[in-house]
């Protein structure tokens, strides 16, 4: 079952599914969802956490054995496996499929991937994980989605989601959610908890503390071109040139 990844970050207390698959390009959203799931799992008796990183040479049978055994000191266990490439290979695909289809009652499986393309999503291992539990994609945060995400983030920290603050953050942190989250956390420290700051004070604090930390991709450039925004297109070109990013694709 596919859900919005931000719902996973915000949910608490609900009964956990046996399998979770998180994938996509926005690492901050994935890590926050992972932290939320770990916290829920711990509160529901999953006292042991076993983590694996499926890099070259990884022994997939070790994961399978962990799924079929439980420590003498734990009532329930969380198995977490990270697949940075999003491609588990033939053996990994078989093991993940077998494990998801026969999940022990006291074991929770969390699979974390990078981006998985359409071809990968049509493979048996992916479909089995999706159908056996919950999957969520951390899609690239586009410019039109960013202001809403920033406004929600500001409000959760007890700050004002006014237009000027959101516009400034959008300009400075397009393509860099981690830096945006850190800037908002730092801003919240400037004001007393429980009391919303004045809009002018908040904007002034932001202007003093933030700088341009945007990160652009070739896709951002294409979006700006197709949107006819020549000023943003020129800014992205400068940013890509400075980072020596995507020159061949560009």
C-alpha positions as CSV (number, residue, x, y, z in Angstrom):
1,X,0.0,0.0,0.0
2,X,1.5,3.3,-1.1
3,X,1.2,6.3,1.4
4,X,2.5,9.8,1.6
5,X,6.0,9.6,3.3
6,X,5.2,12.7,5.5
7,X,2.3,10.8,7.0
8,X,4.8,8.2,8.3
9,X,6.8,11.0,9.9
10,X,3.8,12.4,11.7
11,X,2.0,9.2,12.7
12,X,2.4,7.7,16.1
13,X,0.6,5.0,18.1
14,X,-0.9,3.2,15.1
15,X,-0.4,-0.5,14.7
16,X,2.6,-1.1,12.5
17,X,2.6,-3.0,9.2
18,X,4.9,-6.0,9.0
19,X,6.9,-4.5,6.1
20,X,7.9,-0.9,5.2
21,X,9.6,0.2,2.0
22,X,11.0,3.7,1.8
23,X,12.6,5.0,-1.4
24,X,13.3,8.2,-3.3
25,X,15.6,11.1,-3.8
26,X,14.9,13.3,-0.8
27,X,17.1,11.9,1.9
28,X,15.7,14.1,4.7
29,X,12.2,12.9,4.2
30,X,13.4,9.3,4.2
31,X,15.4,9.7,7.4
32,X,12.6,11.4,9.3
33,X,10.2,8.7,8.3
34,X,12.8,6.1,9.5
35,X,13.2,7.8,12.8
36,X,9.4,7.9,13.3
37,X,9.1,4.2,12.5
38,X,11.9,3.3,14.8
39,X,10.3,5.2,17.6
40,X,6.9,3.6,17.0
41,X,8.6,0.1,16.8
42,X,10.4,0.7,20.1
43,X,7.1,1.8,21.8
44,X,5.4,-1.4,20.6
45,X,8.0,-3.8,21.9
46,X,10.5,-4.1,19.1
47,X,13.4,-3.9,21.5
48,X,16.1,-5.2,19.1
49,X,17.2,-3.5,15.9
50,X,19.5,-5.2,13.4
51,X,20.8,-3.1,10.5
52,X,22.4,-4.1,7.2
53,X,23.8,-2.1,4.3
54,X,23.5,-4.1,1.0
55,X,26.7,-3.0,-0.7
56,X,28.8,-5.1,-3.1
57,X,29.6,-8.5,-1.5
58,X,26.7,-8.3,1.0
59,X,25.6,-11.8,2.2
60,X,21.8,-11.7,1.7
61,X,21.5,-15.1,3.5
62,X,22.5,-13.3,6.7
63,X,19.5,-11.1,6.4
64,X,17.3,-14.2,5.8
65,X,18.7,-15.9,8.8
66,X,18.1,-12.9,11.0
67,X,14.5,-12.8,9.8
68,X,14.0,-16.4,10.9
69,X,15.6,-16.1,14.3
70,X,15.1,-13.9,17.3
71,X,17.5,-13.0,20.1
72,X,17.0,-14.6,23.5
73,X,17.0,-11.1,25.0
74,X,14.4,-9.5,22.7
75,X,10.6,-10.0,22.4
76,X,10.4,-8.5,18.9
77,X,13.0,-7.3,16.4
78,X,13.3,-4.6,13.7
79,X,15.3,-5.7,10.6
80,X,16.5,-2.6,8.7
81,X,18.3,-3.1,5.3
82,X,19.5,-0.2,3.2
83,X,20.0,-0.6,-0.5
84,X,21.7,2.6,-1.7
85,X,21.4,1.8,-5.4
86,X,17.8,0.6,-5.2
87,X,18.9,-2.6,-7.0
88,X,19.2,-5.7,-4.8
89,X,20.3,-8.0,-7.6
90,X,19.0,-11.5,-8.3
91,X,19.9,-13.0,-4.9
92,X,18.7,-10.0,-2.9
93,X,15.4,-9.9,-4.9
94,X,14.8,-13.5,-4.0
95,X,15.6,-13.0,-0.3
96,X,13.5,-9.9,0.1
97,X,10.6,-11.6,-1.7
98,X,10.8,-14.7,0.5
99,X,11.2,-12.7,3.7
100,X,8.2,-10.4,2.9
101,X,6.0,-13.4,2.0
102,X,6.8,-15.2,5.2
103,X,7.3,-12.5,7.8
104,X,7.6,-13.9,11.3
105,X,5.0,-12.4,13.7
106,X,7.6,-10.8,16.0
107,X,9.7,-9.2,13.2
108,X,9.4,-5.9,11.4
109,X,11.2,-5.3,8.1
110,X,12.2,-1.8,7.0
111,X,13.8,-1.6,3.6
112,X,15.4,1.8,2.7
113,X,16.4,2.5,-0.9
114,X,17.6,5.4,-3.0
115,X,15.7,6.2,-6.1
116,X,13.9,3.2,-7.8
117,X,12.9,3.8,-11.4
118,X,9.8,2.5,-13.1
119,X,11.5,-0.7,-14.3
120,X,12.6,-1.4,-10.7
121,X,9.1,-0.8,-9.3
122,X,7.8,-3.4,-11.7
123,X,10.1,-6.1,-10.4
124,X,8.8,-8.9,-8.2
125,X,10.7,-7.9,-5.0
126,X,9.4,-4.4,-5.1
127,X,5.8,-5.4,-5.8
128,X,5.9,-8.0,-3.0
129,X,7.2,-5.5,-0.4
130,X,4.6,-3.0,-1.5
131,X,1.7,-5.5,-1.3
132,X,3.0,-7.0,2.0
133,X,3.0,-3.8,3.9
134,X,3.5,0.0,3.4
135,X,5.6,1.8,0.8
136,X,6.4,5.5,0.5
137,X,8.3,7.5,-2.0
138,X,10.3,10.6,-1.1
139,X,9.9,12.4,-4.4
140,X,12.1,15.3,-5.4
141,X,10.7,18.4,-3.8
142,X,9.8,20.7,-6.7
143,X,9.7,24.5,-6.5
144,X,5.9,24.6,-6.4
145,X,5.8,22.1,-3.5
146,X,8.6,23.7,-1.4
147,X,6.6,26.8,0.0
148,X,3.9,24.5,1.5
149,X,6.5,22.2,3.0
150,X,8.4,25.2,4.5
151,X,5.2,26.7,5.9
152,X,4.2,23.5,7.5
153,X,7.7,23.2,9.0
154,X,7.6,26.7,10.4
155,X,4.3,26.1,12.0
156,X,5.4,22.9,13.7
157,X,8.3,24.8,15.3
158,X,5.9,27.5,16.6
159,X,7.0,30.0,14.0
160,X,5.0,32.2,11.6
161,X,4.5,30.9,8.1
162,X,4.1,34.4,6.7
163,X,4.7,35.1,3.0
164,X,8.0,37.0,3.4
165,X,9.6,34.3,5.5
166,X,8.5,31.5,3.2
167,X,9.6,33.4,0.1
168,X,13.1,34.0,1.6
169,X,13.5,30.4,2.6
170,X,12.3,29.2,-0.8
171,X,14.8,31.3,-2.5
172,X,17.7,30.3,-0.3
173,X,17.1,26.6,0.0
174,X,15.6,25.3,-3.2
175,X,16.9,21.7,-3.7
176,X,18.4,21.6,-0.2
177,X,15.8,20.4,2.3
178,X,18.3,19.5,5.0
179,X,19.8,23.0,5.1
180,X,16.3,24.4,5.2
181,X,15.3,22.3,8.1
182,X,18.5,23.2,10.0
183,X,17.8,27.0,9.3
184,X,14.3,26.7,10.7
185,X,15.5,24.8,13.8
186,X,18.1,27.5,14.4
187,X,15.4,30.2,13.9
188,X,13.2,28.6,16.5
189,X,16.0,28.8,19.1
190,X,15.9,32.6,18.8
191,X,12.5,32.9,20.2
192,X,10.8,31.8,23.5
193,X,9.0,28.5,23.3
194,X,5.2,28.8,23.2
195,X,5.2,32.5,22.0
196,X,5.0,33.3,18.3
197,X,7.5,36.0,17.2
198,X,6.5,39.2,15.5
199,X,6.6,38.8,11.7
200,X,9.1,41.6,11.3
201,X,11.3,40.2,14.0
202,X,11.2,36.7,12.5
203,X,12.1,38.0,9.0
204,X,14.9,40.1,10.3
205,X,16.3,37.1,12.2
206,X,16.1,35.0,9.0
207,X,17.8,37.7,6.9
208,X,20.7,37.8,9.4
209,X,21.2,34.0,9.6
210,X,20.5,32.5,6.1
211,X,22.5,32.6,2.9
212,X,21.9,31.1,-0.5
213,X,22.2,27.3,0.0
214,X,20.2,26.3,-3.0
215,X,21.1,23.1,-4.9
216,X,20.0,22.8,-8.5
217,X,19.8,19.9,-10.9
218,X,19.5,19.6,-14.6
219,X,15.8,18.9,-14.0
220,X,15.4,22.3,-12.2
221,X,17.0,23.9,-15.3
222,X,14.5,22.2,-17.6
223,X,11.6,23.2,-15.5
224,X,12.7,26.8,-15.5
225,X,13.2,26.8,-19.2
226,X,9.8,25.3,-19.9
227,X,8.2,27.8,-17.5
228,X,9.7,30.7,-19.4
229,X,11.4,32.1,-16.3
230,X,14.6,33.5,-17.7
231,X,15.9,35.0,-14.5
232,X,15.6,31.7,-12.6
233,X,17.1,29.9,-15.6
234,X,20.1,32.2,-15.5
235,X,20.5,31.6,-11.7
236,X,20.3,27.8,-12.1
237,X,22.9,27.9,-14.9
238,X,25.3,29.9,-12.6
239,X,24.6,27.4,-9.8
240,X,25.3,24.3,-12.0
241,X,28.4,25.9,-13.4
242,X,29.7,26.7,-9.9
243,X,29.2,23.1,-8.8
244,X,30.3,21.6,-12.1
245,X,27.1,19.6,-12.0
246,X,25.4,17.8,-14.9
247,X,27.6,19.3,-17.6
248,X,27.2,16.4,-20.0
249,X,23.4,16.1,-19.5
250,X,23.0,19.9,-19.7
